Amino acid sequence: MTLPDFFIIGAAKAGTTSIFALLEQHPDIFMPTPKEPEFFARDDLYSAGIETYSALFAGARPGQRLGEASTLYSHAPLFPDTAARIR
C-alpha cells in the first residue's frame, strides 16, 4: 500500500495551492489529483477504506516522495478524528 510521506495542512487562502504547485513540479515529489483529497477528515471518504485513498498515489514513480494538501485537516473542531486517522 502506498501512503503519503508528508501533508500540507494549512488554512484556506494561506498559500497551500502555491506550495502544492511548487512541490508538484519537483521530479522527486508526487502530488495526487485531486489536490485536496480530504480523506482523513471526511467520514464518507474515510469509510471507503484506506485502499481507495492509497490509489491516489498509484501514479508515483519509485523513489518519489508522496504528499498531499487538504485544508480541512486544520479544522479540528469540525473534524475531530482527523489527527488520529492520519496517525
C-alpha positions as CSV (number, residue, x, y, z in Angstrom):
1,M,0.0,0.0,0.0
2,T,1.3,3.4,-0.9
3,L,0.7,6.3,1.5
4,P,2.0,9.9,1.7
5,D,5.3,10.8,3.3
6,F,4.0,14.3,4.2
7,F,1.0,16.5,4.4
8,I,0.5,20.2,3.6
9,I,-2.0,21.3,6.3
10,G,-2.9,24.9,6.1
11,A,-5.8,27.3,6.1
12,A,-7.8,28.4,3.1
13,K,-6.2,31.3,1.3
14,A,-2.9,30.8,3.1
15,G,-0.8,29.6,0.2
16,T,-1.4,25.9,0.2
17,T,-2.2,25.9,-3.5
18,S,1.1,27.7,-4.3
19,I,3.1,25.2,-2.2
20,F,1.3,22.3,-3.8
21,A,2.1,23.6,-7.3
22,L,5.8,24.2,-6.5
23,L,6.2,20.7,-5.0
24,E,4.3,19.1,-7.9
25,Q,7.0,20.5,-10.3
26,H,9.8,18.7,-8.4
27,P,10.8,15.4,-10.2
28,D,11.3,13.6,-6.8
29,I,7.9,14.5,-5.5
30,F,4.4,13.2,-6.4
31,M,1.3,15.1,-5.5
32,P,-2.1,13.5,-6.3
33,T,-5.2,14.7,-8.1
34,P,-7.4,15.9,-6.5
35,K,-5.2,18.4,-4.7
36,E,-7.3,18.2,-1.5
37,P,-8.4,14.5,-1.1
38,E,-9.8,15.3,2.4
39,F,-9.8,11.6,3.1
40,F,-8.8,11.7,6.8
41,A,-11.3,14.5,7.6
42,R,-14.5,13.3,5.9
43,D,-16.3,10.3,7.3
44,D,-17.8,9.5,3.9
45,L,-14.4,9.3,2.2
46,Y,-12.7,7.5,5.2
47,S,-15.3,4.8,5.3
48,A,-14.4,3.9,1.7
49,G,-11.2,2.4,3.0
50,I,-7.5,3.2,3.0
51,E,-7.1,1.2,-0.2
52,T,-9.2,3.8,-2.0
53,Y,-7.0,6.6,-0.7
54,S,-3.8,4.7,-1.5
55,A,-5.0,4.5,-5.1
56,L,-4.5,8.3,-5.4
57,F,-0.7,7.7,-5.3
58,A,-0.6,4.8,-7.9
59,G,0.9,7.1,-10.5
60,A,4.0,7.8,-8.4
61,R,7.4,6.6,-9.7
62,P,9.7,4.5,-7.5
63,G,11.7,6.7,-5.1
64,Q,9.4,9.7,-5.3
65,R,8.3,11.3,-2.0
66,L,4.5,11.4,-1.8
67,G,2.5,14.3,-0.4
68,E,-1.0,15.8,-0.3
69,A,-2.6,19.0,0.7
70,S,-6.0,19.2,2.5
71,T,-7.0,22.4,4.3
72,L,-9.8,20.5,6.1
73,Y,-7.2,18.7,8.2
74,S,-6.7,22.0,10.1
75,H,-10.3,22.2,11.2
76,A,-10.0,20.0,14.3
77,P,-13.3,21.2,15.9
78,L,-15.3,20.2,12.8
79,F,-13.3,17.1,12.1
80,P,-12.1,15.8,15.4
81,D,-10.9,12.3,14.2
82,T,-8.5,13.7,11.6
83,A,-5.3,13.6,13.6
84,A,-5.9,10.1,14.9
85,R,-6.8,8.8,11.5
86,I,-3.6,10.3,10.0
87,R,-1.5,8.8,12.8
